[in-house]
Amino acid sequence: MIGHANEVPRDSTLEADACIVGAGAAGIPLALTLAQQGLRVLLLEAGERTRDPAAQQAYAGEVADARMHSPPDRYRVRGLGGSTALWGGRCMPYDPIDFEARDWVPGSGWPISYEGLLPYYARANAWAEAGACAYDARTALPGAPPLIQGFDSAVVGTHSLERFSCPTDFGRRYRERLAVAPGLRVLQGAHVTAVRLRPDGSGVRQLEVRTATGNRFAVRARAHVLAQGGLETPRLLLASNDVQPAGVGNAHDVVGRYYQCHLAANIGELEVFGPVDRVRHGYEVSPEGVYCRRRLQVDAAEQRRQRLLNTVARLHFPHITDPAHGIGVLSGLVLAQGFVGYEYGKRLRDQRLTPALAARHLWNVLRDPVDTARFLAHWVGRRTLADRKFPSVILHNRRNRFSLEVQAEQQPLRSSRVTLGGTHDAFGLPRLRVDWRCSQADIASVGRTLELMAGELERTGTGRLRWDRERLGEELLRYGAYGGHHIGTARMGSDPRTSVVDADCKVHGVDGLYVAGSAVFPTSSQANPTLTVVALALRLADRLATRLQPRRAPAQEVVA
Ligand SMILES: Cc1cc2nc3c(=O)[nH]c(=O)nc-3n(C[C@H](O)[C@H](O)[C@H](O)COP(=O)(O)OP(=O)(O)OC[C@H]3O[C@@H](n4cnc5c(N)ncnc54)[C@H](O)[C@@H]3O)c2cc1C
């Protein structure tokens, strides 16, 4: 059943077996899986029935350095489905090495194993509609040619794949199932404003909920799961400070710290030698019809030997705002930047479009009319009108010249953190202040990774990679933190002094309080987070289903 929080009697208390806060990529699969087990589940979603600017405003906050991080109300959506209303759908699991304690990555090491998460990745793939859980091109794309013919390296692989979801908007796709699932009650417009603990702090007493029109009520459950996303979860924990003055689960000042995103940039120029058909550029389609893409990646043994952070690189087009590329399609995108939303248009707007610059871009479009028209037809047919959307702009490879689109892990830093700011939102909750940082070690690791890739291209005689070593840091930070990946702010670990939740995602020392989402990831990997978010949510669902005794009555109201 899907209802609205305004329908709940004021000052009443709702009871459920499990109460989940946030209906995004984590909350929806978790709620449906628990309900399927016969549990009474309450799913509280702050977003209204339609996209609502006032609800979204609750995400607004401050950033310490506007060049380093987008405003917190960008790259997040408050609504059923959460940020999957906006995501790009790029899916891949974390790599086994990501779970290891690596002595060159302080704070690395997950208390759970890759193998333990593997069965949940298979199920997560289904939820994300990304096809089979097959991320090696040699098995997933039988018979397909390599990324670069003749590039045969023992240390730099080209077989690792990313697979693309539709991209599935979890709110739209699963709305019907949420509406009919027995034992599940979804409340929209339900802003959870506090986690109230028992006086001794040992467990959750209740959650407090408010609506935009002033209704308020409480929720008591046997398990409360914060699935609000990697920025909002620490915000609520820190703001709930009546019993534990530093915030819930924050006795050791870990909540909000170790905030990680990814470093991402287009770097240098890669020239592949020989004819254009030596390169497999762009997307391939798996047997079940899912778009897949290969990447260059240093293999785990070499990462260990060279003490590298995990990084991938995709073949990409040249720097888009520089008209010197002479490519009509890219120039057309720069000229059409006003029609592209903030999150996807950031790279189009990194340079002011002066009349002189616009004229050069226009010239590129005019002298490349056939390709531009072909691109538009392809985009409308395969992206705008398609259910499974072509994932991104890919240009026809005419010259075997690319840049490398790098996506890199960053070290978890205590100093990189989110805290509470000085102002409050309309529900009385302190707004977030984001101070994202990265280290020289992160940049140096990308540099060494590129050296390794360049060396292997040269050794195999397949290509040449050139980039400006002096400007690598500047390029990697040109757009600041990669948007939308909010990692590590309530990290998982076995030691309460250095982590917030345990291996079961339960907040240390607080009975009945769990976290689902990328906040619990101790490290950031090269991988986009959502598949792991879903996998961990399904794993948590299994654990909660075992722990909570199924009761078959629907979620009920108890007037306090
Ligand atoms: C532009 C963009 C592109 C992206 N591309 C990719 C990609 O290609 N691949 C990938 O893996 N990831 C991508 N992501 C990230 C992906 O969207 C997130 O990892 C994913 O949505 C996280 O799921 P979640 O459920 O943890 O959080 P969310 O999806 O953010 O959902 C959290 C939910 O909690 C609700 N909520 C928050 N606070 C409260 C409260 N106090 N009370 C009640 N409800 C609350 C919110 O309204 C929201 O619905 C992208 C993100 C963006 C913005």
The ligand as an ORCA input file, in Angstrom:
! r2SCAN-3c Opt
* xyz 0 1
  C      23.599     12.104    -12.121
  C      23.879     10.810    -11.390
  C      24.405      9.727    -12.101
  C      24.674      8.534    -11.436
  N      25.137      7.482    -12.158
  C      25.397      6.327    -11.537
  C      25.842      5.202    -12.290
  O      25.959      5.252    -13.505
  N      26.124      4.064    -11.610
  C      26.004      3.982    -10.254
  O      26.325      2.936     -9.691
  N      25.543      5.018     -9.533
  C      25.239      6.180    -10.128
  N      24.747      7.224     -9.406
  C      24.564      7.049     -7.956
  C      23.237      6.383     -7.611
  O      22.179      7.203     -7.994
  C      23.211      6.141     -6.109
  O      24.306      5.300     -5.769
  C      21.962      5.442     -5.621
  O      20.814      6.142     -5.989
  C      22.025      5.315     -4.102
  O      20.876      4.673     -3.630
  P      20.374      4.918     -2.136
  O      19.103      4.206     -1.991
  O      21.475      4.629     -1.195
  O      20.143      6.511     -2.043
  P      19.123      7.417     -2.850
  O      18.888      6.883     -4.192
  O      19.655      8.806     -2.729
  O      17.763      7.293     -2.047
  C      17.637      7.802     -0.749
  C      16.172      8.081     -0.476
  O      16.047      8.469      0.875
  C      15.100      9.511      0.961
  N      15.400     10.280      2.182
  C      16.477     11.014      2.451
  N      16.392     11.557      3.654
  C      15.223     11.167      4.177
  C      14.574     11.397      5.421
  N      15.126     12.157      6.383
  N      13.365     10.835      5.634
  C      12.802     10.032      4.697
  N      13.381      9.780      3.505
  C      14.578     10.342      3.248
  C      15.313     10.304     -0.302
  O      14.189     11.080     -0.624
  C      15.610      9.222     -1.312
  O      14.459      8.785     -1.977
  C      24.438      8.424    -10.039
  C      23.898      9.507     -9.330
  C      23.610     10.686    -10.002
  C      23.001     11.796     -9.236
*
